[in-house]
Amino acid sequence: MQDNPRRKFLKRSLQACTASLALSAPILNAGCNKSSSSPADGAPAVHTGKRFQWKMLTTWPPTLPVLQDGPKLFAQWVKEMSEGRLDIQVYGGGELVPALEAFGAVSQGTAEIGHGASYYWAGKVPAAQFFAAVPFGMNPQQMNAWIISGGGLKLWEEVYAPFNLIPLSGGNTGIQMGGWFNKEINAVSDLKGLKMRIPGLGGKVISKAGGSAILSSGSEIYTNLERGVIDATEWIGPYHDYMMGFYKVARYYYYPGWHEPGTNLEFFINKGAFSQLPSDLQQIVRNAAARVHYWMLCEFEAQNNRYLQKLVNEENVDLRAFPSQVLEQLRTYSDEVIREIVSSDAQSKKIYDAYTSFRMQITPWADISEKIYYANAL
C-alpha cells in the first residue's frame, strides 16, 4: 500500500527525530551516567530530591520597604521555583547578628547567604566598594553593563574568593539624593566639622573636606540624627527617606547624590553551601537574584517622584541643590581619595582600572544618547 502524504510526513519526522537523538546521545549520557548523589570531579548533582534549609542575613532593618522586601521576594521565588527544595529564612540586621557583621558571618558559614552593599566591607576589602558606587561614577545601567557584560563580575568573584563568598548583583537604588542636613551647605567650608552618616568612598570624600564620616546601620540613623550624634545623613532617595522619617529631624534636603549615582546592591553566598546545591538549584538562585536586581530598581524609580512630591508639598521640606562650586570641589576630593586608595592597594588599582576603562569605552555613546536626550528632549 502506498503511503499517503500525511503518512509520509510522519515517517520523515520520526526518522529525523531518531537521527537527532542518536547524535545527542553521547552528550546526554555524559551527564546522565554520573551518579546524582556523588557527582564526578566535585561537580554539583544535576537534580536530587534533597531539601536544603538556608539562613539569609541582611544589613537592612527587618521591615524596611524595598531593601528588605527584595531578599524576602528572593526567598519566596527560590522556594516556588525549587518546589520547596530550597527554603531560605530571611533575618534583618540585628536579628541574628549586627547588620554590619553579615559579611563575616556568611563567610564563616554562620549563615549561607547575605544581602547588603559592598562598600560596607571596605574596612576588610578596600576593593569591594568599587562594586557598589563610585562618586561621580557610572549610573545604574552602566554599572549593570560593566558587571554583567564588561568583565566586572569576574573581578568581583576574584575579590570575594579569599572570603569563601560568591557575589551576585541584588538590586540597584538608582541615583540617590545628596542627603539631609541641619545646616545650609553654601560652600565647601560648610562641610568642615560636619558629622555625617555616609559610607564608602563618599564618606572618605567628606572626611577630606574636613567633615567626619560615620558608618552606621539604617536602623540607627534616625535616632542619631534626632539626638545630634550626627549633623547630616545620606540614605537613598525620597521613597525611603520619607519612610524613615528624616524630614522630622533634618531641615534641608540636598541633591544630587554625587556620592552614589547608581548603587549596586549584592547577594553574597557562602561558597561551600552553594557548591552543595544541585545544578538546577544553583541556577534558580542565580535567576532569582537577577529578578530581584531588576525589580528593586524598578520599584525605586516608580516610587521616588511620588514621595518627593509628598515631602515637598505635604511636609514642606526645604529642597535644595548643592551649589556648583561645592560639587566641583567634591569631585576634586573624590579623585584624590581614589588615587590614594589605588596607590596603596594593588587589588583596588586593578578593579578601578577596569572600572575606568569600561567607563571610557561607553562614555562616547552616553554623550550622544542619554546625555543629549536629557539636555534637549525633556
N, C-alpha and C positions, 0 to 999 in steps of 0.2 A: 504494500500500500504506500502511495506517495505521501510525503509529509506536506501538510497544508502550511500556509505562511506562518500561522501562529505557532505550530509545532516546530518549524524551522527556527523561529526566533528564540523559543525556549531552549532548544537544543544548543544553539550557538551561545546563549547566555550561560548555560550550565558548563559548557566547555571552557569559556573564558574565566568563569569563577574558579573552576578546578585548577586551571593553569596558574591563576593568581595565588591561590592557597599554596600550591606547590613551591612557587618562588619565595613566598614569605615564610614557609615552614622553618627554615634554619633560624630566622630572626626570632620567631615566636618561641621556638624550642630553647633558644639560648637563654630566654628568661624563665620559661615555664619549667625547665628541667632542674632549676635551682630550688632548693628547699626554702619555703617561705619562713620557716622557723629559724633557720641558720644560714642566711644568705652568704654566698662566697665573697671573699675579699672585703668583708665588712660592709658590703652594700646593704641598704635597708630592704626589708621584705617588700614585695610588690603589694601584697594585701594580706592582712590577717584579721581574725575576729577579735584580737586582743583589744582591751579597753585601757585608756590612759586617763589619768587624773592630773591636771596641772594647776599650779597657782600662778597668777599674774600679779605683780606689784606695779602700781603706777605712782607717779610723782604728784598726782593731782588730788585735790580734796575729793572725798568719796561721792559727793553729789553734784560735782561741778558739771554744768552742761557742756556738751560737745567733747571736751578733752577727756572726761571720764566716760561719757556716752560711747565714744569711739572704741575703747577697749571692751566695753560691755557688748557692743554690737559685734565686735570681732569674736568674742567668746560664743555669742549666740549663733553667728554664721558658721563657725567651725563646728559646733555641735550639730547643727542642722545638716551641713554638708557631709559630715562623717557619720551621720545617723547614730550619734551618741557615743561613738568610739573614742572621741577626744573631748573631754569635759573640762572646761577651764573656769576656775573660780577667781573672780577679779577682786582685788583688795586695793582700796585707795591709799594715798600717802598717810602713813601713821597707823594704819590698821594692823599691819603685821610688823613693819619696820618703818623707821622715819623715812619720809619721802625721798630725801636726797641720798639714802643708802641703798636704793633699789638696785643700782648698777652692781655694787659689790655683792649683794645678796643673791642676785641671779647668777653672777659669775661663779660664786661658791656653791651654787646648787640649792640654796635655801628655797628658792622658787625657780620655776622653769622658764619664765618669760616676764619681761617688764615693759613698761611704756613710759616714755618721757621725752626729753630733748637732750641732744648730745653735748650741748655746752654746759650742762650741769656737771659733767665729769671732767671739765678742763683741768682741775687740780690734779687728777690722776693721769689724764690722757690729753695733753695740750692740743694734739692734732684733731681730737674729736669735734671740737667746736666748729670747725670749718664745714662739717656736715649738717649743721643746724642753720646758722645765719652769719653772714659777714657784713659789717656796717658798710653801707653804700654799695652793696654787692648785688647778686643776682636776684631776680624776682621769682615767684613760685614756679612758673612754667620753665624758667631757665634752670632752676635747681633740679626740677624733675628731669629735664633733658640731660643734665650733667650726670646725675646719679644713675638714671635708667639706661641712657643711650650714649653717654660720653665717658664711661670708664670710672665714674665716681664710686659705684657700688663695690667694685673690685678693690679699690683702695680702702674703702670703709671696712670691708671684711678683713683686710690686712691689719688695719689699726686695731680692730677688736679681737683678732685671733689670739693674742697672748693672754687675753682675759677669758678665754673659753666661751666667747659670745659670737653670735651671728646677728648682724644688724639688718633691719628691713625698714624702709620708709613707712611711717604710720600716721600720716596726716600732714597738713600744712596750714598755718594760721592765715596765710596771705600777708600782705604788707600790714604792719602794725601801726598803732598810734605812738606818738612820741612820749606820752606819759602824763601823769598827774603831778602837779606841783603846788606847793603852798607859798610860792613866791614867783614873781614875774621873771622871765628869762629874756632880758633885752640885749644882753651882751654875754660873751663867754665868761667874763669875770663874775657873772651871777652864779656860775656853777661852782665857784670856789667855796669850799666848806660845806657844800650840799651833800647830805646823806641820802643816797638814792638806792632803792632796791632795783638792781639791774644785773643780769647775769652775762656770761660770755664775754666776747670781745667788746661789746658795748660798755660793759662795766669797766673794762680796762681803759677805755677812752675817757669815761667820766673821771676816773682816777687821774689820768694825765691832765685833765682840765682843772684839777685841783679839788675835785669832789671825793667822796668816799663811796665806793660801790659795795653794796651789801647784798649777799645772796641769801634768800630765804624762800621757803616753800610758799605756794599760793595761799595756803590756809592761814599763814601768819601775817600777810601783808596788811589787811585792813586794820587789825589791832595795832600793828607797829606804826602805821600812818596816823591813826587816831591818837596814839599816846606820844607821838613826836619822836619815836625811836628812829624814824626816817622822815625826811622832809619831802620826798617825792618817790614815785614808783612808776615803772612801766609794767604793763601786763600784756594785753593782746590788742583788743580793739573794742569798739563801742558795745557790742553784744555782751561780751564777758565783763567788761568794765562796769556796765550797768548792773549786771547780776551780782557782781562783787560789792557794789555799793560805794565805790570810791568817790563818787560825786558828793557823798555826805561828809567826807573828811578831807577833801582837797579842793582848792579854789580854781585852779587853771588846768585846762585840758589841751595839751600841745600836740601838734602834728607837723611833719610826717614822722613815721617810725624809721629814722635814718639808721638805727642800730639793727633793725630786723626787717628787711624788705621782703621777706618771704621765708618764714621759719619752717624748716623741715623737721617734723617730729619723727619718733622712731619706736619700733619694737626692738628689743634686744633679747635674744633667745639663748639659753644655755645649750652649748654645742653638743654636750653629751646627751641631754634629753632629746634634742632634735634628731640626733643620729639613731636613737632607739625607735623612732616612729617609722612605720612602713612608708614606702614612697608616696602612696596616694595621700596619706595624712600630711606628709611634708608639703605636697603641692596644695592641699587645702589650706594649710597655714599661710603659705605664701600668697595664695589668691585672696584669702580673707584680709590679709594686711593691705594688699593693693586696693581692695574695695574700700576699706576704712580710709586709706590715704585720699582717695578720690572724694568720698563722702564728706570728710571733715572740711576740706577746702570749700566745697560747695555750700556747706552749712554756714560757715563763717561769712562767705560772700552774700548769701541770701539774707542774713540777719543783720549785718553790720550797719547798713544805712538806716534800717528801720529803728535801731536802737540809738543811733546817732541823733536822729530827729527827736526821739524821746528825751535824750539827755539835754539837748539844746532847748527844745520847745516846752517840755514839761518840767524839767528840773533846773532850767535856767543856767546851765553850765556855761562858763566863760571859755569858749573855744578859740584857740589862738594858734597861729603858725609861728614856728621858730623863725626868727629873723635870718635873712640870707647870710649875713656875716657870721652868725653863730654856726650855721650848717657848714659854711666854708672852713671854719676853724676846726670843727669836729671832724671833717673829712681829713684835714691835715693830721690831726691827732690819730685818727684811725690808721692812716698809712704808717705813722711812726710806731704805733702799737704792733702792727702786723710785722713790720721789719724787725722789731726787737724779738718777737716770738720766733720767727723763722731763722733768725741768725743764731739762736741758742738751742734750737731743737730741729734735728735733721728730718725727723718724720713730719713735723709741721711744714717744713720747707717743701718737702716732696708733695704733700697734699695741696698746699696753697699754690705751688707752681702749676699743678694740674688744673686746679680751680681757675686760676688766672688765664691759663692757656685756652681752656674751653670758653671762658667768657669773651676773650678777644676774638675767638672764631665766630661767635654768634652775634656779637655786638653790631657789625655792619648790617645784618639782617634786621635786628631790632630797630636800628636807626631809620630804616625805610618802611617798617611795618608798624609796630606798636607806637613807637615814639612819634612818628609823623601823623599817625591816625589820631592820637590823643591831643596833639597840638593843634590840629586843624578840623577834625571831623565832629567833635563833640561841643 
